[in-house]
């Protein structure tokens, strides 16, 4: 009988797993009225949680401890919570019914709180509602980088080397990808509290998905450039590179350095040793970058006083309005909008549980450029910083970060004269030999998105934190095409359709 029951459970699970793996439960959550997907829905099974992506999809890892009677609970602000045993989920879509009610704070507390009073209680309740101390967190970070070349105008004023002509420069510019997207993903355990400088990271697995053919091939360009230089430049020359008032010096000896002779065993051994050392340095750099990125996101959540989103601690700097009253499952929730009165950077919405006055979600966007720099033809503007932060209650009855999503947009420009002048060390009189003079007008733009998902969080002691030693030996696995099996066996946030459809041109996985 037990074997038959297990066989039935396997069939049910397979029916709702679009990837046909019995080890995971995959579905799309939709609005029962509009039939549209609902993003950022919390899905919990045996106190373990995941969140749906912006397309309403989730994937939940199932293990041997899962029973057919275990219930899956699905909750989202403004919708009735759905909870029922796994065996009753037999479709690849799950419908949630909207819970529409009118604003009526009296129903909640029998006191007509102002938004300012609500935020004051939220601040006073932070230590009660959140664990701000040391913790070990299982985290997944997805980074999406979209880099764009917006303008590549130039004027060739002078070139005394015939090969450095307009055709050469046009060819160089044509090889620069105009639009390139890179996806980086990493899973690990993050140890620490709210200080990004005090975080420790144990990397478990990482990947990078991009098209190598979209990269600028510096090796080919370097060979082409060096060939031209070797044919036209003296070995005892040096170069002055000037851009307006600024300049630097480059020795030509670097251009004429010969490649390693394959018969020189000592040189080959040194090259191999250098490559090994470089690989170890790459591992350290990769782990350091991921640790700092995760740590900076984590320390910026709004329950920390040092957060950029300071509305809880500086409410007087904002215009506040009690916009709505809704439910997260059975919990009543205040919806408060905030806009800066003067110089603050962000506006948005706060969702606050009126039972315990815990902030459970914040949506935010910048109202002005966060940085706007321009000097001597060099400009940089950080024009976009928008996203959402979601908390969920854990087994310890405290709220923990479950999802942090932020998109950042930056534009940069370079409008300056550029001269490369060859001078010779040993020529008498006029040392100037050749000159390449340009006026360039380049614009660049990128939008970077960071998604941090926290699956499990447990309080740890000072001794546990101090005893943990990092030993990261992980480098990201390169993937030219999306591989649905790479994260098999691990909980992550479901990739969107853009990631799933990503395919490199003429590449194979290494």
N, C-alpha and C positions, 0 to 999 in steps of 0.2 A: 504493500500500500504506500509506503514512504517513497519508493522509486516512482510510482505512478504520480504521486503528488508533485515530486520534484520535476518530472517530465512536463506536467501541466503548467507549473510555474515558468519553466523555461520557454514554453510556447508563448505564454502571455507576455513575458519580457521581450521576446524576439519580435512580437507583433508591434510593440511600441518603440522599438529601437530602430531608427532609420538606417543605422550603419550595420545592422544585422549582427552585432556582437552581443552575446548574452551577458557580458560583463558590465554593460552600461545601459542606462535608461535614458533615451533621447526623445525629446518631444518639443513641439512649439506651443506656446501658450497664447491664446487669442481672446479678444473681447467678444463675449457672446452676442452683443448687439451689433457691433460694426464688423465683426469677423477679421479685424486687423490684429497683427501681433502686438503683444504688450512687452515692452522692454523693461529690464531691471526688476524682474519679479523674483522674490525670495522663494526658494524651493528647499524644503528640509525633510530629511529622512533620518530617524533615530538621532536627532539633535545635530546632525551634520548638514551643512548648508551649501548650496551653490546659488548662482544668480543667472537669470537669462541675459543674453546679449541684446544689442539694440534691435535685433530681428525677432526677439521673443523666444529664441531657442536655448535649451539647456541640455546638458549631458551629465548624468549622475553615475558615478562609479559604484557598482554593486559588488559586494563581497560575500563570502560564504556564510557570514553571520546574518544576512538579510533573510527574513522569513516572509512567507506569503501574506501573513496577517499584519506585517509592519505597515504603518500608514505614512503616506507622503502628504506633507502639508505645503500648500501654495498660497502665498499672501502678497498683496500689493496694495499700496495706498489707493483708496477709492473703490476697491473691489471686495466682495465677500470672500473670506478665506475658504479655500477648498481643502478638505482633508479626508482621505479614504485609503483603504488598503491597496497595496501595489497591484494585487490581482484584479482590481476593478478598473485599472487604467489599460484599456485595450485599443486605444487609438493613438495616432501619431500627433494629434492636436488635442489640446486641453482647453476648455472654455472657462473663463471667469466671468461672473455676473457683476456688473457695476453696482456700487452701493451709493446711490445719489441721495443726499440729504441737504437740508438748508442750514445755513449758518445760525447756530444758536448756542452760544457759550453757556447759557444758564443750564442747559441739559447736562453739561459736563461737570460743572463744579458748584453750581448754585451761587457763583460769584462772577460778576461781569468784569473780568480782568482786562486791563489795557495791554497792548503788545509790549510796552515797556515793563510792566509788572511781570508778564509771563517770562520775558528774557531774564529778568532779575532772579526769578525762582530757578530758571534753567541753570544760570551761573552758580547759584548757591547749591545746586543739587549735583554738580559735576562729579565731585569726589564720591558721592553715593552711587551715581549711575554708571560711572566708567572706571575701568582699571587703568590708571595712568602710570603704574609702576612697571617693573621688569616683567617681560613675558616672552614666551617662545611662540612664534606665529608661522604657520605654513602659508607661504605667499606665492602667488603667480603674477608675474609682470609681463604684460604685452606692450611693446613699443612699436608704433607705426610712424615711419618717417617718409614724408612725401616732399621731395626736393625738386624745385622748378627753376629753370633759367628763364627769366622774364625779358631780358634785353641783352644783346651782344653787339652793340654798335661800336665802331672804332674808325679813326682816321689815320691812315699811314702817311706820316709827314716826310720821313726820310729813311732810306735804307741803302747803305753802301755795299751790302752783301746781296748779290742778285738773287740768291736762293731764298732770302727772307723777303719775299714779295707778297703782294696781296693774295695771290693764289695759295701760298703756303699758310698764311694766317687764316684765310677762309676755310682751308682744309682742316686746320687745327680746331677752329670754332665748330665746324660741322661734326666733329667727333665728340663734342661735349653733349651728353644726353640732356635733352630739354626737360624731361620729366622722369623721375626715377623714384620708385617706392621700395622701401625695405621694411620687413617685419622681423622684430627680435622678440623671442619669448624665453623666459627663464622661470624655473621652479626651485624653491629652496626654503630653508627654515631661517627666519630672521629673529635674532636675539637682541633684546634691548627694551628701552622705554621710549621717551619722546625726543631724545637728542640724537640727531642724525649722525653726529660724530662718534657716538658711543655704540653704534650698531655692530653686530657680528652676523656673518652670513655663512650658512652651509648650503652651497649650491648642489642641487640634485641632478638637474638636466637643463639643457638650453638648446635653442635652435635659432638659425637666421635664414630667412626666406627672401631671396632677391634674385634678380637677373644679372649675372656677371657680364653679360654682353652690353648692359647699359652703363657699365663703368668706363671711365676714361682710361684707356690702356697707356699708362705712363711709360711702360717699358718700351713699347713701339715708338712712342713720341720721343723718348729720350735717345733711342738709337738714331732716329732720323735727325734730331737736333744735333747730336754729337757728331754725326757724319758731316753735316754742313759745317760745323765749327772746325772740325779737324782739317777740312779742305780749305778753309779760308782764314784761320786764325793761327798765329804764332804760338808755339808752346810756352814761351816765356812771357805771355801776355797776362793781363788781369782785366776784370770788368768792373765798371762803375755802373750800378743800377740806380737811376734817379727817378723820383716821382715828385716833381715840384721841389720843395725845400729839403726833402728827405732822400737819403741815398745809402747804399751799402756797397761792399767790395767782395768780389768772388774771384778766386785764383783759377786760372785756366788749367792748372795741373790736374784738377779733379776731372776735367773732360777727357784728358789724355791718359788717364789711368787704364792700364791693360787688364783684361779679364784673367781670372785664375787659370793657369795652365793645368790641364787635366792630368798631366804626368807628374806634377809637383805634389807628392804625397803629403808633405808637411802643410802645404797651403790648403789642400783639400780637407785635411783633418781639422785645421783651424776653422775653415768654412763650416764644417759640420758641427763643430763645437759652438760656433757663433749662432747657428740656426737653432741648436738645442737651447742655448741660453735665451735666444729671442722668444722661443716658444714658451719657456717658463715665465718670461717677463710678460708675455701676452696673457697668460693665465692669471697672473697677479693683477694686471691692469683690468681684465674683464671682470674679475670678482670685485675689485675695488669700485669700478664704475657701477655695477649692479647694486652693490651695498649702499653706495652713496645715493643712487637714484631712488631706491626703495625707502631709504632712511629719510630723505628730504621730503618725499611724498607723505610719509607717515607723520613726521613732526609738524606738518602743516595742516593737520586736521583741526577743525574749528574748536575743539574742546581744549586745545592748548592755548595759553594766553599769548604765545609768541607767533601764532598763526597769522598768515596774511589776511585771512577771513576773520576779522576781529569783531564782528557784529555782536557776539555774545558778551564780550568784555567791554566794548565801547558802543553801546546801543545809542547813546546820545549823539553820535556822529551820523546817525541815519534817520531817514523818514521811515517809520514803521507803520504797517497797516495789517489788521487782522482780516485777511481776504476770504478765508473759507474755514469750514469745519467739516471734517470727513472721518473716515475710519481706516485703520490698518488692521484688517481682520475685525476683531471685536473691540480693539483699542481706539478710543476717540482721539482725534489728532487736530491740533490747531495748525492752520497754514498762515504764516506771516510773511509778507513781502518786505524787503528792505531796499532802500535806495540811498546813496550818499547825499548828505546835505551840502558838503563842500568838497574836500580833497581826497576822500577815500576812493579806492580803485574799483570796488565790486558792487553789484546789485544782485538780487536773487530772491529765493524763497526758502523759508525754514519750515520744516514739518516737525511738530513737537507733540509728543505723547502727553495728553492732558491728565493722565492718571499719575505718572511719576515725573512729569516735566523733563523728559529726556529728549534731546535732539536726535531724531532718527534718520533725517535726510536733509541735505542742503543742496539746492541747485544754484549755480552762480555763473556770472559772466562779467568781464571787465567793462567799464563804462568809458574808458579812455586808454590810450596806449600806456603800457606799463613802463616802457622805455622808448625814448625818441631822441636819438643822437645824430648829430650832423656836424662835421668839421672838415674843412679843406677837401671837400669832394667825397668824403667817406660818410655814409649814412647807415643807420640801423634803427628799425622800429619794431618793437614787440607789440603788435596790434591786437592779438587775440589771446585770451586765457579764459576758457569756459568749460564747465563740466558739472559733475555731481559727486556727492559723498554720501554713502549710505551706511548706517549702523544697524546691527541686529543684536538681539539679546542672546547670551550664551547660557550654558548650563549653570554658571555661577550667578545667574540673575543680573549680571551687569551687561552693559552694551559694549560691543566691540566693532571696530571698523570691519566692514565686509566688502566694500567696493569703493574705489576711488578712480574717477575717470576725468581726465583733463586734456584738452586740446590747446596747443600753443602755436600761434602763428607769428612768423618773423619775416620781415622784408629787409634786405640790405642792398646798398648801391655803392658803386665805385666809379667816380667821374674825375679822372685825373690824367695829366700827361705822364708818359712813361718813356724813359730813355735807357737804352743799354749801350754803353760806350766801351769799346775795346781800347786799352792802353798797353803799351809795351814797356817792360822794365828797362831794356837795354838799348833802346833807340835814342840816339842823340837828337836834341832839339824837340820837335813836336812829337809827343808820345802817342797822340791820338791816332788810331789806325782805322777803326770802323765804327759806325753808329747806326742804331735802329731807334727811330723816334716815332712814338704813337700817341694818340689821344684816345683814351678808352672810356666807354660809357656802358657799364654792365649793371644789371639788376638781378638779384637773386631772391627767391622766396621759398619758405618751407613751412609746412604744417606738421607738427609732431604731436602724436597722441600717446598718452600713457594710461594704461589700465592696470590697476593694482587690485588683486582679489585676495582676500584673507579667508582661508577655509577653516582653520582651527587656531585657537589661541588659548594658551594656558599660562597662568602666573608661575614665575620661577623665582627662586631665592637669589640673593647676592652670590652665594657660594656656587650655585648652579651656573649663573651667568659668568662668574670669574673662571670657573673650571673649563668652560667650553673654549676650545682653541680652533680657530679656522685652519682648514687644510684643503683649500679649494684647488682642484686639479681639472676643472671643467673648462672646456672651450665649446662654443656653440657649434652644433652640427649644421653644416651648410646644406640647404635644400633648394634646388632650382625650381621645384614644383611643390605644391602643397601635398603633404603626406598625412592622410587621416589616421595612420597607425602610430605616428611618432609619439604621441602622448597617451597611447593606450596604457591603461593601468594607473593613470593619474587623473585627479580632478583638476580641470581648468575651466575657464570661461569659454563657451563655444565660439569658434571662429565665425566671422561673418562671411557673406557670400563672396566678397572681394578677395578674402584670403583663400577660401576654398577653390576659387576659380583661377588663382594665380598660377601662371605657367611661364617659364623662361623660354626664350627663343633659341632653339637648337642646342639645349644643354641637357646633360644627364647628371644624376646625383652622384656625388663623389663618395 
